[in-house]
Amino acid sequence: MTILQIAHLTKTKRLARLVMSVSLAALAAGCGIAPHPLTDQEFAAGAVADRAEMFKGQAPLDKPLTLGDAIARVLRYNLDHSTKMMEEALALGQLDLDRWDMLPKMTASAGYVGRSDHDTVRSRDAITLEPALADPYYSLDRDRHVADLTASWNILDFGVSYVNARESGDRVLIAGERRRKAMQNLVQEVRSAYWRALATQQLHDRVGAVINDADQALKASNQVEAEQLRNPLDALRYQKTLLESLRQLEAINQELSTAKAELAALINVPPGSDFTLAAPTDADMKLPQWTMPVEQMEEMAFANNPDLHEQVYQSRIAVQETRKEFLKMLPGIDLTAGRNYDSNSFLISNTWNQASAMVSWNLFSLISAPDRIRLAHDNEALADRRRLALRMALLAQVHVSRQQYESESRQFNLADTLFHVESKIAAATAQRQANDAQSDLERIGSATSAIAAELRRYQTLAQAQGALGRIEATLGIDPVPGNLGTADIGALGTAITARLDAMQDPLAQDPLAQDPVAQNPLAQNPVGQDPVAQNPLAQDPAAQNPAPQDPVAEGPAPAPAIAVGSEADVTASSTVQPADAPPAAFVPAVPVKVSAKPLAHTAKRTHRTSHHPRIKLALAVKAIGSARAK
């Protein structure tokens, strides 16, 4: 063995020892890993950093917050909404990755190859099978450097990658629909939370003042009882009434205490922050009439609902999965081309090009293909069934949400009327007490009832606003214009406010809507108006849009005409009663003229129309007129 060979062998052994030492060290380090819990200081530092990150970059609350501003802050700063936006961006990133999978694979490799000895071989005669007389030989260097750049493309993998990319595109759309749903749910929540928080702002100080008055009156009553200045039984009854008022006030105070914190969490403001809500106007304390026909609501929900959109995309993904199973049955064709380099000194050409085309076919995939295809078809059928079930649930949700809004609207109208009555009673009671004609007990009781009525008014308004939000979410109405994604918070709040005003009834934006009732979709319900007009189910076009040839419409009376059927049977003129008059004020103050048509003709059509409240009123007017004429 020559000196050169000995030196090379020593070098190779040292390299092997080094590799073995590094491997053993890595193995020992891996086996020696132990849990490392964070300290309290590290947890505290992380909490401080996260708290700063939660509220970083937010516009200050430097003005009273309107409902539009609250929705804008929810959509811009709410962490749940930002999470959905990041999920959509992540799905879009996955789509970009799947597009790269359709390209050929380009592989570059380079390295060093060494042996402890030459690759020495002997040869044998192929005919006699005797060892060749030649000496052993080798044709490969002991140390070599190799490199190659190879491009490979599997056509079957390209087809599968194309289907995967289309599925990823559908998943991007699904993420967008889920973001829309989250946005609509947040808007629905903030509409309800805003009015509850506004009730807290409006009533908190008054509740505290009445509680203080009740405490003072209770202390005075205890002193009177102790000094035996009154009948003990009367004093105890007095105290019981005061305690009942206090209990009711404390319950109101407890209900108001969490509303503002809930709104702060939605708009991503630190709970306990001092912010002011804009004082409501008379227009804010009104609810719009929802006049869109149920059939059009169903069509709109089928066209725009994000849950249904998501299920449609899921069905399309199921179809793509079936196509993928068919593609996997085909043979795979591998096309390869590359450039190679080898430093072996025995080679005549150290660089060369190489290309190949190979066909491979997994025969077991043919055997399992029927089961896989059948499973894919079953998955398609399941997706279709889920879509149909969701459509049925959506139909029910459309009807339920409309009925809920109508019910909540009636509840609000009653609560609003009761609030005005209680307010007048409280004012009259306070005036009487100022004239020493009323006791503190009745004043406190009336003030408590007025506060409870006002709270109920705000609560029913919040519930009605939430029901309206559920209708819009069911119909898939987006409260944010699509071109304001990067606008500042002030412009976004202004645009949302205008959009909410315009979306009080989406039918007004449909140029194909021909329903005469829908021509005035933003008709408000004024506080204390005619109870018949407050019924959202009373939508008889004959009662709201009398024909010009109707004799009722030709009278000089300024009040709206009342039509019984397709032809006018009654003409009436009466004095117009104020909007807040009690039901007894609807009795006409002047005689009523009855038409000369036979009463039998009128009775023949009464059974079809007498269910309407306005028709009942017309029949009562006719009966009174007939009695007076006789």
C-alpha positions in Angstrom: 0.0 0.0 0.0 1.5 3.3 -1.0 1.8 6.4 1.2 -0.9 8.1 -0.8 -3.3 5.3 -0.3 -2.6 5.2 3.5 -3.3 9.0 3.7 -6.6 8.7 1.9 -7.7 5.8 4.1 -6.9 7.9 7.2 -8.9 10.8 5.8 -11.9 8.6 5.1 -11.8 7.1 8.6 -11.7 10.6 10.2 -14.6 11.7 8.1 -16.6 8.6 9.2 -15.8 9.2 12.8 -16.9 12.8 12.6 -20.2 11.8 11.0 -20.7 9.2 13.7 -20.0 11.7 16.5 -22.4 14.3 15.2 -25.1 11.6 14.9 -24.6 10.4 18.4 -24.7 14.0 19.8 -27.9 14.7 17.9 -29.5 11.5 19.2 -28.5 12.3 22.8 -29.8 15.8 22.5 -33.1 14.5 21.2 -33.5 12.0 24.0 -32.7 14.6 26.6 -35.5 17.2 25.8 -37.6 18.0 28.9 -40.7 20.3 29.2 -39.8 23.9 29.9 -42.8 25.7 31.5 -43.1 29.5 31.2 -42.6 31.6 34.3 -45.2 34.0 35.8 -43.1 36.9 34.5 -43.2 35.5 31.0 -46.9 35.0 31.1 -47.4 38.6 32.4 -45.1 40.0 29.6 -47.1 38.0 27.0 -50.4 39.3 28.3 -49.2 42.9 28.1 -47.9 42.4 24.6 -51.2 40.7 23.5 -53.3 43.5 25.1 -51.3 46.1 23.2 -51.7 44.1 19.9 -55.5 43.7 20.5 -56.2 47.5 20.4 -53.3 48.6 18.2 -54.0 51.0 15.3 -57.6 51.8 16.2 -59.1 55.3 15.5 -60.0 57.1 18.7 -63.6 57.5 19.8 -63.6 61.3 19.7 -67.4 61.8 19.0 -70.7 60.2 19.9 -71.0 56.8 18.4 -73.8 56.2 15.9 -75.1 52.9 14.8 -73.3 53.2 11.5 -70.0 54.0 13.3 -70.5 51.0 15.6 -71.0 48.7 12.6 -68.0 50.2 10.9 -65.8 49.6 13.9 -67.0 46.0 14.2 -66.1 45.3 10.6 -62.8 47.0 10.8 -61.5 46.1 14.3 -63.5 43.0 15.5 -61.0 40.2 16.0 -63.5 37.4 14.9 -64.1 39.2 11.7 -60.4 39.7 11.1 -59.9 36.0 11.7 -62.4 35.1 9.0 -60.6 37.5 6.6 -57.2 35.8 7.4 -58.8 32.4 6.7 -60.0 33.7 3.3 -56.4 35.0 2.6 -55.0 31.6 3.7 -57.4 29.7 1.3 -56.3 32.1 -1.5 -52.6 31.3 -0.7 -53.4 27.5 -0.9 -54.9 28.1 -4.3 -51.6 29.7 -5.4 -49.7 26.7 -4.2 -52.0 24.3 -6.0 -51.3 26.2 -9.2 -47.6 25.6 -8.8 -48.2 21.8 -8.5 -49.4 21.7 -12.2 -45.9 22.7 -13.4 -43.2 20.1 -14.1 -40.8 19.2 -11.3 -37.4 20.7 -11.7 -34.7 19.1 -9.5 -31.1 20.2 -9.1 -28.6 18.1 -7.2 -24.9 18.2 -6.5 -22.6 16.4 -4.2 -19.4 14.5 -3.3 -19.0 10.7 -3.5 -16.1 9.0 -1.9 -15.0 5.4 -1.2 -12.4 3.9 1.1 -11.0 1.9 -1.8 -11.3 1.7 -5.5 -14.2 -0.1 -7.1 -11.9 -2.9 -8.3 -13.5 -5.7 -10.3 -12.6 -9.0 -11.9 -14.0 -10.4 -15.1 -15.1 -13.8 -16.2 -15.3 -15.3 -19.7 -19.0 -15.4 -20.8 -18.6 -18.7 -22.7 -16.2 -20.8 -20.6 -17.1 -19.1 -17.4 -13.5 -19.2 -16.5 -11.8 -16.2 -14.8 -10.2 -13.9 -17.3 -6.5 -13.9 -17.5 -6.4 -10.1 -17.2 -5.5 -8.5 -13.9 -8.3 -6.9 -11.7 -9.2 -3.4 -12.9 -11.4 -0.4 -11.9 -13.0 2.3 -14.0 -14.3 4.6 -11.3 -12.4 7.2 -9.3 -12.4 6.8 -5.5 -13.4 10.5 -5.1 -15.9 12.1 -7.4 -18.1 15.2 -7.7 -21.5 14.7 -9.3 -24.3 17.1 -10.3 -27.5 17.0 -12.4 -30.4 19.3 -13.3 -33.5 17.2 -14.2 -37.1 18.2 -15.2 -39.8 15.6 -14.8 -43.5 15.8 -15.6 -46.2 13.2 -14.8 -49.2 13.8 -17.0 -51.5 12.0 -14.6 -50.3 14.1 -11.7 -50.9 17.2 -13.8 -54.6 16.2 -14.3 -55.0 15.5 -10.5 -53.3 18.8 -9.7 -55.6 20.6 -12.0 -58.6 19.2 -10.3 -57.1 20.0 -6.9 -56.5 23.6 -8.0 -60.2 23.9 -9.0 -61.2 22.6 -5.6 -59.0 25.1 -3.9 -60.6 27.8 -5.9 -64.0 26.7 -4.6 -62.6 26.6 -1.1 -61.5 30.2 -1.5 -65.1 31.1 -2.5 -66.3 29.1 0.6 -64.0 31.1 2.8 -65.4 34.3 1.3 -69.0 33.2 2.0 -68.1 32.3 5.6 -66.6 35.8 6.0 -69.9 37.3 4.7 -71.9 35.2 7.1 -69.6 36.2 10.0 -70.0 39.9 9.0 -73.8 39.6 8.8 -74.0 37.9 12.2 -71.8 40.6 13.7 -73.9 43.4 12.2 -77.0 41.6 13.6 -75.5 41.4 17.1 -74.2 45.0 17.1 -77.6 46.4 16.1 -79.2 44.8 19.1 -76.3 45.5 21.5 -76.2 49.2 20.4 -79.8 49.9 21.5 -79.3 48.0 24.8 -76.2 50.1 25.5 -78.1 53.3 24.5 -80.8 52.3 27.1 -78.0 52.1 29.7 -76.7 55.5 28.8 -80.2 57.1 28.9 -81.5 55.4 32.0 -78.5 54.9 34.3 -78.5 58.2 36.0 -82.3 58.3 36.4 -82.3 54.8 37.9 -79.7 55.8 40.4 -81.6 58.9 41.4 -84.8 57.0 42.0 -83.0 54.3 44.0 -81.5 57.1 46.2 -85.0 58.6 46.7 -86.4 55.1 47.6 -83.6 54.5 50.1 -84.3 57.9 51.7 -88.0 57.2 51.9 -87.3 53.7 53.4 -85.1 55.2 56.1 -87.7 57.8 56.9 -90.4 55.1 57.1 -88.2 53.0 59.5 -87.8 56.0 61.7 -91.5 56.7 61.7 -92.1 53.1 62.6 -89.6 53.2 65.4 -91.1 56.3 66.9 -94.6 54.8 66.5 -95.9 57.9 64.8 -98.1 55.8 62.4 -100.0 52.6 62.6 -97.4 49.8 62.5 -99.4 47.9 59.8 -99.6 50.9 57.6 -95.8 51.6 58.0 -95.0 48.0 57.1 -97.2 48.1 54.0 -95.5 51.3 53.0 -92.1 49.7 53.5 -93.1 46.6 51.5 -94.2 48.8 48.5 -90.9 50.7 48.7 -88.9 47.5 48.8 -90.8 46.1 45.8 -89.9 49.3 43.9 -86.3 49.0 45.0 -86.2 45.3 43.9 -87.5 46.3 40.5 -85.0 49.2 40.2 -82.1 46.9 41.2 -83.1 44.4 38.6 -83.2 47.1 36.0 -79.8 48.4 37.1 -78.4 44.9 36.9 -79.7 44.4 33.3 -78.2 47.7 32.3 -74.8 47.0 33.8 -73.6 44.6 31.1 -75.0 46.1 27.9 -72.3 48.6 27.3 -69.5 46.1 28.0 -71.1 43.8 25.4 -71.1 46.6 22.8 -67.5 47.4 23.7 -66.4 43.8 23.1 -68.1 43.8 19.7 -66.4 47.1 18.5 -63.1 45.9 20.1 -62.9 48.7 22.7 -61.5 47.8 26.1 -64.4 46.9 28.4 -65.0 49.7 30.9 -63.9 52.4 28.5 -65.9 55.6 28.7 -67.5 56.3 25.3 -70.7 58.1 24.4 -73.5 57.0 22.1 -75.3 59.4 19.9 -78.6 60.5 21.4 -81.5 59.0 19.4 -83.8 61.2 17.3 -87.5 60.7 16.8 -86.7 59.0 13.4 -84.4 56.6 15.2 -87.2 55.5 17.5 -89.3 54.2 14.6 -89.4 50.9 12.8 -89.9 50.5 9.0 -92.7 48.4 7.6 -91.3 45.4 5.8 -93.4 45.2 2.7 -91.4 42.8 0.5 -93.6 39.8 -0.5 -92.6 36.5 1.0 -92.2 35.0 -2.5 -89.6 37.6 -3.5 -87.9 37.1 -0.1 -87.6 33.4 -0.8 -86.0 34.1 -4.3 -83.6 36.6 -2.8 -82.5 34.2 -0.1 -81.9 31.5 -2.6 -79.8 33.9 -4.7 -77.8 35.6 -1.9 -77.7 33.5 1.3 -74.0 32.7 2.2 -74.8 29.3 3.8 -76.5 28.2 0.6 -73.6 29.5 -1.5 -71.2 27.5 0.6 -73.2 24.3 0.1 -73.4 24.8 -3.6 -69.6 25.1 -3.7 -69.4 22.0 -1.6 -71.5 20.1 -4.1 -69.2 21.3 -6.9 -66.2 20.0 -4.9 -67.9 16.6 -4.6 -68.2 16.5 -8.4 -64.5 17.3 -8.8 -63.7 14.5 -6.4 -65.5 12.1 -8.6 -63.6 13.3 -11.6 -60.4 12.8 -9.7 -61.2 9.2 -9.1 -61.7 8.6 -12.8 -58.4 10.2 -13.5 -56.6 7.9 -11.1 -57.7 4.9 -13.2 -55.5 6.1 -16.1 -51.9 5.1 -16.5 -49.2 7.6 -15.6 -46.8 8.9 -18.2 -43.5 10.2 -16.8 -41.5 12.5 -19.1 -37.9 13.3 -17.9 -35.1 15.4 -19.3 -31.9 16.6 -17.7 -28.3 17.6 -17.8 -25.7 15.5 -15.8 -22.1 16.0 -14.7 -19.6 13.5 -13.2 -16.0 14.2 -12.4 -14.9 10.6 -13.0 -11.6 10.8 -14.8 -12.3 7.5 -16.7 -15.2 9.0 -18.5 -14.6 10.3 -22.0 -17.4 12.9 -21.6 -18.0 14.2 -18.1 -21.2 16.0 -19.1 -24.2 14.6 -21.0 -27.9 15.0 -21.6 -30.5 12.5 -20.7 -34.2 12.0 -21.5 -36.7 9.3 -20.9 -40.4 8.5 -21.2 -42.0 5.9 -18.9 -45.5 4.6 -18.6 -46.6 3.2 -15.2 -50.0 1.8 -14.2 -51.1 0.7 -10.8 -53.2 -2.3 -11.6 -54.7 -2.4 -8.1 -56.3 1.0 -8.8 -58.4 -0.7 -11.5 -59.5 -3.3 -9.0 -60.5 -0.7 -6.3 -61.9 1.7 -8.9 -65.6 0.6 -8.7 -65.6 1.0 -4.9 -63.9 4.4 -5.0 -66.2 5.7 -7.8 -69.3 4.5 -6.0 -68.1 6.3 -2.8 -67.5 9.5 -4.8 -71.1 9.3 -6.3 -72.5 8.7 -2.8 -70.6 11.8 -1.7 -72.2 13.8 -4.5 -75.6 12.5 -3.6 -75.0 13.5 0.1 -73.9 17.0 -1.0 -77.0 17.4 -3.1 -79.2 16.2 -0.2 -77.6 18.7 2.2 -78.2 21.5 -0.3 -81.9 20.6 -0.6 -82.2 20.3 3.2 -80.6 23.7 3.5 -82.9 25.2 1.0 -85.9 23.9 3.0 -84.5 25.2 6.2 -83.8 28.6 4.5 -87.5 28.7 3.3 -88.6 28.2 6.9 -86.1 30.8 8.2 -87.4 33.4 5.7 -91.0 32.9 7.0 -89.9 32.7 10.7 -87.7 35.8 10.5 -90.5 37.8 8.9 -93.0 36.7 11.5 -90.6 37.5 14.2 -90.0 41.0 12.9 -93.7 41.6 12.6 -94.3 40.3 16.2 -91.4 42.4 17.5 -92.7 45.5 15.7 -96.1 45.1 17.4 -94.4 44.6 20.8 -92.4 47.8 20.2 -95.5 49.8 19.3 -97.2 48.6 22.5 -94.2 49.3 24.6 -93.8 52.7 23.0 -97.5 53.6 23.7 -97.1 52.3 27.3 -94.0 54.4 27.7 -95.8 57.6 26.8 -98.6 56.8 29.1 -96.3 56.0 32.0 -94.3 59.2 31.3 -97.5 61.3 31.5 -98.5 59.6 34.7 -95.0 60.2 36.3 -95.1 63.8 35.2 -98.6 64.3 36.7 -97.6 62.5 39.9 -94.5 64.7 40.3 -96.6 67.8 39.7 -99.1 66.7 42.4 -96.3 66.0 44.8 -95.0 69.5 44.2 -98.4 70.8 45.2 -98.3 68.6 48.4 -101.1 66.5 47.1 -99.2 63.2 46.6 -96.9 61.1 48.8 -93.3 60.1 48.1 -94.5 56.5 47.8 -96.7 57.1 44.7 -94.1 59.4 43.1 -91.4 56.7 43.5 -93.8 54.0 42.2 -94.8 56.1 39.2 -91.1 57.0 38.5 -90.2 53.3 38.7 -93.0 52.3 36.4 -91.9 55.0 33.9 -88.3 53.8 33.9 -89.4 50.2 33.5 -91.6 51.2 30.6 -88.8 53.1 28.9 -86.4 50.2 29.4 -89.0 47.9 27.9 -89.3 50.3 25.0 -85.6 50.2 24.3 -85.5 46.4 24.8 -88.3 45.8 22.3 -86.6 48.2 19.9 -83.3 46.3 20.3 -85.2 43.0 19.7 -86.9 44.4 16.6 -83.6 45.7 15.2 -82.1 42.2 15.8 -85.1 40.6 14.0 -84.6 43.0 11.1 -80.9 42.1 11.1 -81.9 38.4 11.0 -84.1 39.1 7.9 -81.2 40.8 6.2 -78.8 38.0 7.1 -81.3 35.4 5.9 -81.7 37.3 2.6 -77.9 37.6 2.3 -77.9 41.4 2.3 -74.4 42.9 2.9 -74.4 46.1 4.9 -71.1 47.3 3.5 -70.6 48.6 -0.1 -68.0 46.5 -1.9 -65.7 49.5 -2.8 -65.1 50.7 0.7 -62.8 48.0 1.9 -59.8 50.3 2.4 -61.7 53.5 3.3 -61.0 55.3 6.6 -63.3 54.5 9.6 -65.3 57.8 9.2 -66.1 57.3 5.6 -67.0 53.7 6.2 -69.4 54.7 9.0 -71.0 57.3 6.8 -71.4 54.8 3.9 -72.9 52.2 6.2 -75.4 54.6 7.7 -76.6 55.6 4.2 -76.7 51.9 3.2 -78.7 51.0 6.3 -81.2 53.8 5.5 -81.5 52.6 1.9 -81.9 49.0 2.9 -84.8 49.5 5.2 -86.7 47.6 2.5 -84.7 46.0 -0.3 -87.8 46.0 -2.5 -87.3 49.7 -3.1 -84.1 49.0 -4.9 -85.6 46.4 -7.3 -86.7 48.1 -10.6 -88.8 45.0 -11.4 -90.9 45.3 -8.3 -94.4 46.2 -9.4 -96.2 45.7 -6.1 -98.1 48.9 -5.3 -97.5 48.3 -1.6 -93.8 48.4 -2.2 -93.8 51.8 -3.8 -93.4 53.4 -0.3 -91.1 50.9 1.5 -89.7 53.4 4.0 -93.1 54.3 5.5 -92.4 54.8 9.2 -94.7 54.0 12.1 -95.1 57.2 14.0 -95.3 56.9 17.8 -98.8 56.8 19.0 -100.5 56.5 15.5 -103.7 54.8 14.7 -103.5 51.2 16.1 -105.0 49.9 12.9 -102.1 51.4 10.9 -99.6 49.8 13.3 -100.6 46.3 12.3 -97.9 45.3 9.7 -100.3 42.6 8.4 -102.8 45.2 7.3 -101.6 45.6 3.7 -104.8 45.7 1.8 -104.1 47.8 -1.4 -107.7 48.8 -1.5 -107.4 50.4 1.9 -104.0 52.1 1.1 -104.5 53.2 -2.6 -108.2 54.0 -3.3 -109.1 54.3 -7.0 -109.8 57.8 -8.4 -113.3 56.7 -9.4 -114.2 55.5 -5.9 -116.9 57.8 -4.5 -115.3 57.7 -1.2 -112.2 59.4 -2.6 -114.3 62.3 -4.0 -115.4 63.5 -0.6 -114.0 66.7 0.9 -112.8 64.9 4.0 -109.0 65.0 4.5 -109.0 61.5 6.1 -108.1 58.5 3.9 -111.1 56.9 2.2 -112.3 53.4 3.2 -113.2 51.0 0.4 -115.3 48.0 1.1 -114.8 46.1 -2.2 -114.1 46.7 -5.8 -117.0 49.2 -6.0 -117.7 51.8 -3.3 -120.7 51.2 -1.2 -120.3 53.7 1.5 -119.4 57.4 1.5 -118.4 59.0 4.8 -117.2 62.4 5.9 -116.0 62.9 9.5 -113.8 65.1 11.5 -110.1 64.0 11.5 -109.1 62.7 14.9 -105.6 63.3 16.3 -103.1 60.5 15.9 -102.8 59.8 19.6 -106.6 59.8 20.3 -108.0 56.8 22.1 -110.0 54.2 20.2 -113.3 55.8 21.3 -112.4 58.9 19.3 -113.0 56.9 16.0 -116.8 57.3 16.3 -117.8 59.8 13.6 -119.1 63.1 14.8 -121.3 63.9 11.7 -124.0 61.9 10.0 -123.1 59.3 7.5 -124.7 59.1 4.1 -125.6 55.6 2.9 -125.6 54.8 -0.8 -128.8 53.9 -2.6 -127.5 50.5 -3.6 -129.3 47.6 -2.2 -128.0 46.3 1.0 -128.1 42.8 -0.3 -125.3 43.6 -2.8 -123.2 44.9 0.1 -123.9 41.9 2.3 -123.0 39.6 -0.6 -119.4 40.8 -0.5 -119.0 41.4 3.2 -118.1 37.8 4.0 -115.0 38.2 1.8 -113.7 41.4 3.2 -115.0 41.9 6.7 -111.9 40.3 8.3 -109.9 43.5 7.6 -109.7 46.0 10.5 -110.5 49.0 8.3 -113.5 47.1 6.8 -114.8 46.4 10.3 -114.6 50.1 10.9 -116.5 50.9 7.7 -119.2 48.4 8.6 -119.6 50.0 12.0 -119.9 53.5 10.4 -122.5 52.1 8.0 -124.5 50.6 10.8 -124.5 53.9 12.8 -125.5 55.8 9.6 -128.4 53.4 9.0 -129.6 53.8 12.5 -129.5 57.6 12.4 -131.2 57.6 8.9 -134.1 55.6 10.3 
